[in-house]
Amino acid sequence: MTAPLRWGIISTGGIARTFVNDLQFTDSCVAVAVGSRTLESANSFGDQFGIAHRYGSYEELVRDPEVDCVYVGTPHPMHFENAMLAMASGKPVLVEKAFTMSEHEANELIEVARAKKLFLMEAMWTRCLPHVAAVKDLIAAGELGDIVAVQVDHGQYFDYDPASRLFSPELGGGALLDLGVYPVSFASMLLGTPSKIEKMIEWAPSGVDRQVSMIFGYLNGAQAYLNTTSAAKTPTTATISGTKARIEIDGDFYAPSAFTLITRGGDSRRFEFTTQGRGLHFEAAEVARCLRSGLLESPLMPLGETASIMRTMESILGR
């Protein structure tokens, strides 16, 4: 495959708009089709981004022979159905996070993808960003020594509205699945699946989680301290502390950012990066790279880890 990967977009919401807008910053991908629940919405989206193929149903989109890969940007409860629909038409899929509503749904998608030999990936775009790649390189080189503690927060302020997506149980609302997935995934990337979880949850009147604080314990003695809230704009920073040094990632840690490496003796090195757009084009380029290499999953966001992250969040929410 030398031509750009041709994307079909399921959803015309905000995250889908950001994803398609960022495709202009990579020459390995292009959006060629969009599907919505109404043709009017698909036409409006297509007009905005110059997309020729517009469909008033997701079924029509996934059947388009010019679509190489499908991006699912709908609310969490629709991810399972939408991804299954795409794979039923033989399409590789990139599914927004949170990947599904449960570990069971995640495992079902993974089983189908593997049975059909189709590429599948959770759209945890943070994993594909330059500063995260540099952090992982420093850790692999032993610059931090053994990781002892990871501290991450992600909080945004939203007015309480029981009808909005963030506060509606029917639409997969709650801080953890929408915001907290970033700290949980970040800790998983560094330390794996926790062996012990302590939690404190504040519930919104609609019944979804408004704020969640978590302590993860690991068999090697490391700990992760995580917080997420939809009631305040927090620093959204991340710190990785090791026996030799620590890394402090600026806010917003999950988006294109910079960081400082500080040794145990106090010496510091600054790492800064230049990127275009919001940064979602890096995950799109990773999908294109994997497909060109014949991979069925990305080493940056393995499917088994995605299922483990869903299991962790499910257990925190007591589901």
Secondary structure, DSSP 8 states (H G I E B T S, - for coil): --S-EEEEEE--SHHHHHHHHHGGG-TTEEEEEEE-SSHHHHHHHHHHHT-SEEESSHHHHHH-TT--EEEE-S-HHHHHHHHHHHHHTT--EEEESS--SSHHHHHHHHHHHHHHT--EEEE-GGGGSHHHHHHHHHHHTTSS-SEEEEEEEEE-B----TTSGGG-GGGT-SHIIIIIHHHHHHHHHHH-S-SEEEEEEEE-TTSSEEEEEEEEE-TTS-EEEEEEESBS-----EEEEESSEEEEE-SSTTSS--EEEEETTS-EEEE-----SSSTHHHHHHHHHHHHTT-SSBTTB-HHHHHHHHHHHHHHTT-
